[in-house]
Amino acid sequence: MRGTQARTPLAGGDAACQRIHPSVAERSKQGAACVPQPYTSGALANVNLARSLSALTPVEKDLMWTAQDIRSAAAEHKPRTSIVGLVLGTFGGG
């Protein structure tokens, strides 16, 4: 069987033409809500994230939200079940 080998992005320096998604930098910050916290990877041990980040695409920019956009889900309205509904559901009909 083949052993485990960590990927080495940007091993070729700036000439490698590889970039890292900005979400990796966000997850790497102290206090980031990710598992493990903060996100760590042996593959990124010697990588300067600030110099290696890619730009977000226009679609990603449109989908991006701020802390003010995050809120709890609204309570779901559950219709009350009547005795007639229970009987019809149990024995069929309707």
N, C-alpha and C positions, 0 to 999 in steps of 0.2 A: 504494500500500500504506500501511497505517496504521503509524505509528511506535510505538516502545516507550514505555510510560508506566508508571511505578511506581505501585502502588496506595498510597493514603494512608489507612490505617485510623486511626480516631480523629481525623480531620481536623476534625470538628465538636466536639471537646472531649468532656467528660463527657456532653453531651447526645446524642452520636452513638449511644448504646446499643450500642456494639460492645465486645467483649472479646477478649483474646488468650489462646490456650490456654497453660497453664503449661509445656508441653513446649518452647515457643519460648524461654521464659526459661532453661530448663535447657540448651538447645543454645547459648544466647548466652553462657554462662559460659566463662571462660578454662579451657582444658584439657578441654573437652567433646569427647567422641568423635563428631564429626560432620564432614561435609565441606560447605563449607569450615570450617576450625576457627579460632576459634569462628564459629558461624553469624552471618552479617551480612546485613542487607537494607536497601536504601535506603529502603524503605517504613517501616522502624521507626526511622529516624534521630532523630527528635525525639519519640519516644514514651517515656513513663515506664512501663516494663513492670510495675514493682511496683504501680502504681496501676491498671493496665489488665487485670490477669489475671482470667480467669473461674474459677469454682469447678469442681472436678472433679465429674463425675456419680457417683452411687453405683456404677455399673458400672465406671467408670474407677478408682475407689478400690479396688474388689475386685481388679482386674487389676494394680494397681501392685505392683512388687517393689522390694526393697532390694538393696544391693550384696552382701549375704550370700546372696541367692537366686541369684545368677549363678554358674554353674560350667560347667566344660567338659563337653561331651557325653560320655556313656559310650561306650567302645569298642564298636563294632558286632561282634557275633559272626558270623563267616562260616563256614558249614560247609565242611569240606574236600571237595574234589571228588575222587571216586575214578575210577579208569580205567574202571570199568564205567559210571559216570555220564557220562563223556566220550564213550564209544563210543555209548551209547544216545542222548545228546543230539545227536551228530553224524549218526548214521545213522537215528535215529528208533527208536521202540519204547517199550514201557513204558507 
